[in-house]
Amino acid sequence: MKIGILGAGQLGTMLALAGYPLGLRFRFFDPDPDAPGHRLAEHIIGAYDDAVSLRQFASGLDAVTYEFENIPLALARALDASVPVYPSPRALDASQDRLLEKQLFERIGMATAPYRAVHTRADLDGAIREIGRPAVLKTRRFGYDGKGQAVIRTAGDADTAWGPLGGVPCILEGFVSFDREVSQLAVRGRAGEAAFYPLVENHHAGGILRVTYAPAPGVSPALQEQAVDLTRLLLDALDYVGVLAVEFFEKGGKLVANEFAPRVHNSGHWSIEGSVTSQFENHLRAVAGWPLGSTAQRQPCAMINIIGELPEVGPLLALADAHLHLYGKAPRPGRKLGHVTICDKSGDRVRERVATLLQQL
Ligand code: AMP
């Protein structure tokens, strides 16, 4: 079976690495000739609206998947007419636009922050009056790693936020004073069967994911059940196929949905070593129409992203049960260059080791 992957970055690369042992073959599509995936599989280089390159990409594929959600919807739909695209273009559509995403959450009964669509400066004033401050102004599309958003705390902040963001459709969201940020990863197969990874806790630095603890410390069975039930609503509403991640704010034991990603997710990288079946393998199993693998966790672990600068490799490789993944990308401030997963016998021990390692990375 040959699977096409739109995007040849680290997620696409880790998908291919997980798929080769299963006998799968891959072809990437990415406009960037240096995208890391070119080391692993055939790589069609072209713009996402270049019909000739896309035909070349689609030729002979059994299924297509994608590693990021900002691929043009029209492209996913056009491909889907000749080769199945998983997750479906419908899931892609909802995840690309924060307004549609919030409306979907609301429709299916997932709690989310109060929000208003904002198109003009006057809309923003109206939305602030209704939602109150603090609030977060976000562009509806193309925001990532905290980009395309600004917190409005004081009356004066409205102008400051509107300056760089206004001009494109936005939403204003109520600020959630959360206890912590968690995410739920899940996988759903073609027949509708689903499996769930343990809820994990995420820490960001400068808007970028820095550390994920798996499992999230102190998760009660009730909280885990809540995360699974809410995520299942989304999986079923979208008739979803593949791995999906939902980012939640946890506040007073309640989960408030922030956003979802229709793809493998940075907060699931620990599953390569920490789970019976990694998120990458399970995504491919779902896309290929094969039975899903167990999502049970083998042992407590944490993942630390390597951002901006490459570390010295030797000391990391000398650590017990630590697993280094470098993506083959050139260093640049704020760029995710790799990650380290630390596994140990207890969550407390993992946290101690992360604290030490964060001083070096
Ligand atoms: P996002 O791009 O929506 O994932 O937002 C990036 C980060 O900004 C989140 O991980 C939160 O830390 C913070 N954030 C986003 N939306 C809100 C909100 N409504 N209330 C509080 N913090 C938020």
Residues whose N, C-alpha, C, O or C-beta is under 5 A from the ligand:
A	BS01	AMP	A113 V136 G146 E173 G174 F175 V176
